[in-house]
């Protein structure tokens, strides 16, 4: 009998993130998301999945170590046009949002799926007549929390925060460092160094966001985000208390886990932004003055 592993342990063994494996299992109709938890479906039971209970973490699902996953045809793929109808948005608008989330990239004509897009079920397609590339998605993408939160923000609605372990750390940080320094473009930031970075980006005519939530399940916010190039900027102060260093290490691991493009700045860099930022931005295809 094959050894049984939790979904997280099986993902690690297969060199996948837990999110990627959960997406595969859902696409195969082995599990279904209900009330913020995963339900084991009949096909999942036939494949060897079963519930287990941990004294501390409660109920979870285990799988055979040699589990075979084949994508089910029960969940059809849909286009950006079909997804747009659900949210009363155009296909172009939906593709722009997918691009903002880092799931697709603009091709010479059409769109190509990124690794991050594949992890949420995106499948690369090509128009049979024109050859223009496009991406199809599982119907379940319409329930993706990052997608729904982004659409709400763009429509001017307040989105409910996703509960995650880092949320408490983010709250404590915001209470400790209030955003009260006003930058040239009207942002309110938390330190003089962040103000200098924001002002530099503004004067360089680089569109940017401050404290943009990363398009992931975890509650993590970047310092700066540049939509052109999908680049994140983190400023690390010289603070060295245990709480700050733990938060820094956690965020660095998140960026690495999802393969996001990241520029990291320290105090000495902030003093010479004219020398540092143009070079680092250019590495990601962003040209400044």
Secondary structure as GFF3:
##gff-version 3
##sequence-region A 1 289
A	DSSP	beta_strand	4	6	.	.	.	ID=ss1
A	DSSP	alpha_helix	7	13	.	.	.	ID=ss2
A	DSSP	alpha_helix	18	27	.	.	.	ID=ss3
A	DSSP	beta_strand	31	34	.	.	.	ID=ss4
A	DSSP	beta_strand	37	40	.	.	.	ID=ss5
A	DSSP	alpha_helix	42	46	.	.	.	ID=ss6
A	DSSP	beta_strand	50	54	.	.	.	ID=ss7
A	DSSP	beta_strand	58	64	.	.	.	ID=ss8
A	DSSP	beta_strand	77	78	.	.	.	ID=ss9
A	DSSP	alpha_helix	80	87	.	.	.	ID=ss10
A	DSSP	alpha_helix	91	100	.	.	.	ID=ss11
A	DSSP	beta_strand	104	106	.	.	.	ID=ss12
A	DSSP	beta_strand	111	113	.	.	.	ID=ss13
A	DSSP	alpha_helix	115	119	.	.	.	ID=ss14
A	DSSP	beta_strand	123	126	.	.	.	ID=ss15
A	DSSP	beta_strand	133	138	.	.	.	ID=ss16
A	DSSP	three_ten_helix	139	143	.	.	.	ID=ss17
A	DSSP	alpha_helix	145	154	.	.	.	ID=ss18
A	DSSP	alpha_helix	166	176	.	.	.	ID=ss19
A	DSSP	beta_strand	181	182	.	.	.	ID=ss20
A	DSSP	beta_strand	188	189	.	.	.	ID=ss21
A	DSSP	alpha_helix	192	203	.	.	.	ID=ss22
A	DSSP	beta_strand	209	210	.	.	.	ID=ss23
A	DSSP	beta_strand	224	226	.	.	.	ID=ss24
A	DSSP	beta_strand	231	236	.	.	.	ID=ss25
A	DSSP	alpha_helix	242	258	.	.	.	ID=ss26
A	DSSP	beta_strand	261	266	.	.	.	ID=ss27
A	DSSP	alpha_helix	267	270	.	.	.	ID=ss28
A	DSSP	alpha_helix	273	282	.	.	.	ID=ss29
###
